Amino acid sequence: MVMRMNPNIVIQREKPFIDKISDSYGYDNNIRHLLYVIIPSFIIKYGINKEKLILNTFRDIRIVISEAKDKYVKAYYSSRPILMEEEIKTVKYMVLQNYSSTNLVDLIDNLVHEFNHAVNSYINEVKVTKKYIYLRTGLTYRIYKKENLSFIKKDPSFMLEEIINTKQTEEIINIMKSFDQTNEDISNTIYAINSETSHKYSSNSYYLEGTICKKILENRTFINTLANLRINGEVYNINKWFDDITGQENSYKELIRLLNEIYELELEYVNKRFLKGFIVNKIRDASKQVMRIVDKFDRNVNFR
C-alpha cells in the first residue's frame, strides 16, 4: 500500500542519509542523484514503518560499479556467509555491470530490482541447521555446507521470486515517476525518467513468465500475502498455503517446476540455431499447465 504522504517531505527527510552513504562509499553524482528518488520511492511503497529496514539495507549494501560486459546479467545482488566470532554473518554487495553503456531507465530498473531483493531478504536472512546454512533471498534460499561454507545449490523457487520482484520493481518506479518535477533536488532525474518511459512503466525482465502468471499477480490474496511474507521473512509454509487454496497437493511445487522449465527453454531457444519450433511447442505446453494451476488458485479465493 502506498503511504499517503507528500513525496517531497520524504525526499527531504532522506536526503542527509543518502548524502552520508554516498560520501562513505564514494558514489559518483549519478548514483547519488538516483538514490535521491529510489530510496524515497521504497519508503512510499512499503510505508514509513519499514523506513529503518530500507535504510539499513541501503547502508549495509555497497553498490559496486563495473565495466564488465555481460549480455545477459546487467546487475546482481550478492550475499554470502562468513564465520565471524563463531557466528554466521553475511557479506553483501550489489554490482552494476556495463555501467557506462547502460541507459538511465535500465540503470534505475537494475538498482530497484536488486535492492528490492535485498530489502525483502533482510529479516530472517540466515537459517542455520546442524549441517547446512540457508541464506534467504525473498522466497528462495541458497544452501551452503556449514562445515566449510561452500555453496551447494539454490532452491527452485527463484523464478517465482523474480516474477514477484519484477512486479514490485514496476510499482516502485511508477511511484518515482509521479514525483514533483519542480523539486530542485530531483527535477532533472524525474524529467529524464518520464521522457524515456511511457505513462506507466513496465519492465522487460522475465516478461514471458510474468505474462503467463498475470492473473495470479493481479490476485490480491496471492500478491498481498506473498508480499507480506517476503518482507517479514516468513516464507516457510507458502507451499502448504498455496496447495490448501488450490485443493491440489503439490500444486505449488508443480508451478515452480514449470516456471523453471519455461525459463530454461527460453535460454535454449536463444542459443539454438535449428529446430526452434520444437522448443516453442514445449514452452506453449508448459505455459498452459501453469495457467491451469493459476486459474484454479484464482477461482478458489474470495478476495481477488
Summary of the structure (lengths in Angstrom):
residues: 304
radius of gyration: 20.0
end to end distance: 15.7
largest distance: 56.6
contacts: 904
relative contact order: 0.10
helix: 58%
strand: 14%
